[in-house]
Amino acid sequence: MSRGVVPQTGYGMTETCSHQYTLPDDPPERIVETCGRACEGFEVRIWRRDNPNAEAAPGEIGQIGARGASLMLGYFDDQAATEAAFNAQGWFMTGDLGWMDECGYLRVVGRLKDIIIRGGRNIYPGRIEALATRHDAVERAAAFPFADPRLGERVCLAVVVREDMVVEPEAILQHLDVAGLSKYDMPEFILLLEEMPLTAGGKVIKHELARGVEEGRLRPVPARFRAPAPH
């Protein structure tokens, strides 16, 4: 944007098509931080994580529900899957988590099934990953749960480092702190990888990472964030 190029951010999926996007005359912070607003003929609402039939409060993180002209009629030859994908009011439940501001701009924070619950606190991987990839040495990042007998889950951050670059786990945590990540959401394990397991569409297969750790094939290293001493 500093070079006069205005990007566009969008959101959608196969079942809904692309229905959410920013416009060139949107404020810069909304282009960078949000997925824009729903296009004409489409609606998006946020529904409670624990009850897909109840709307979330304004500004609350919940499951993204959608309906409109480009929404699918259903899954071919699979009535059970079709019925499971909609709530009682007929809204398609995307499985994505997000929230909308007072002007209808959508912010996506992650997948419902990807939430990491550490000692009863919900941690959303999407923000951790987005901040991690702002580090010059980090090419790709994926946060996933590391099983813990006391807290239930801890945060493990898998990282692919750019070619010919090196980064220490503690440096990643310091970067996340400077970028604004809460200490309560800070990863406690770092997994350095040469490549991520990906789907054909380029999405990280997080359950493969979790299974690799569980089976001992992947060995993350413990990393503890230490706040810098005040000057």
Protein Blocks (a to p, Z undefined) as FASTA:
>chain_A
ZZopacddddddfklopabdcdfkbcfklmmmmgbjadehiacddddfklmkbccdehia
cddddddjklcfbdehilklmmmmpcfkopacehiacdddfkopacdfbdfklpcceehi
acdfklmmmmmmmpmklmbdcddddddfknopacdddddddehiacdfklmmmmmmmnop
afklpcfbdcddfbdcddfkopacfklmmmmmmnomaccddddddddddZZ
